[in-house]
Amino acid sequence: MSDVLKLSGIEKIYNRGTAKEIAVLRGLDLAIAPGQVVALVAPSGTGKSTLLHIAGLLDTPDTGEVAIDGEDLGRASDKRRTAARRNSLGFVYQFHHLLPEFTAEENIVLPQLANGVARAEAVSHARSLLERVGLKDRASHRPSALSGGEQQRVAFCRALANKPRLLLADEPTGNLDPATSDTVFAALMDLVRETNLSALIATHNMELAQRMDRVLRLDGGLLRD
């Protein structure tokens, strides 16, 4: 079985060809197997977000390959990359970015409808996800009526709405207090394990990182165990 994500020889240089070239990624390699959860630990400004954007097909490397389920998509057409993001990838950020005018349930239903899922099926799946993270009774609430931890749990559900193969998360609990962060992270890990999802999760929290299958540090443009 092929790796869900495989990055090979990834280089990213800003201001290329000028005296102020900044080599952010220097021939980086990464492989994530099906069901594997990898922690990405990196100080700010070292290329963490660039790496996540390339892995998530939101940016292209200067050199190297980005393969999702064995298909090199690093320089695929915009249409193919968009389809892969919609069908194979889920994204979670430090801030929830929920649509404020819609309820928790509707925020999870909408990406499914955009992907051609029938409304009844989309609603059923949304409710199932909310129940898994303990928010069954909050389905009809808008984001403004939810706590920070609840908002982020809804964001997790939305990221998993289209049943992706790979979850990419950038400091998903970084905006929460320690107690809430622990609860929310536990909910995320439960979701990931239940669905056998692969994940690359960036965090500054070493305690959370140690609860994942593997911890990688981004250092000098390369990943190190």
Secondary structure, DSSP 8 states (H G I E B T S, - for coil): ---SEEEEEEEEEETTTSTT-EEEEEEEEEEE-TT-EEEEE--TTSSHHHHHHHHTTSS--SEEEEEETTEE-TT--HHHHHHHHHHHEEEE-SS----TTS-HHHHHHHHHHHTT--HHHHHHHHHHHHHHTT-GGGTT--GGGS-HHHHHHHHHHHHTTT--SEEEEESTTTTS-HHHHHHHHHHHHHHHHHTT-EEEEE-S-HHHHTTSSEEEEEETTEEE-
